Amino acid sequence: MMINQDYDLELDKVVQEIKKRKSKKILIQLGEGLKPRAIEIQEYIQKEMKEDAPEIFFWLNSCYGKCDIPELLNSKDNDIDMLIQFGH
């Protein structure tokens, strides 16, 4: 199974935005149905980015929509460059 064939996550646009922003640390927040596909999403991004691939972290707690921002991002010690949300 390939994530881009099963879901319209627009991962090519995600990769373009990561490149545009030169993001090095990405936090990806997934709805429950997509959590089992996290590794496929990570592998796709890393494959497309090659040597410029960012570190990718996944927020595995709740995701109730775009207003459900992970607490981690409110910390002043946070060094995440970009939050990507899928699922709502």
Secondary structure, DSSP 4 states (H G I P E B T S, - for coil): --HHHHS---HHHHHHHHHHHT-SEEEEEE-GGGGGGHHHHHHHHHHHHGGGPPEEEEE-S---STT---GGGGSTT----EEEEE--
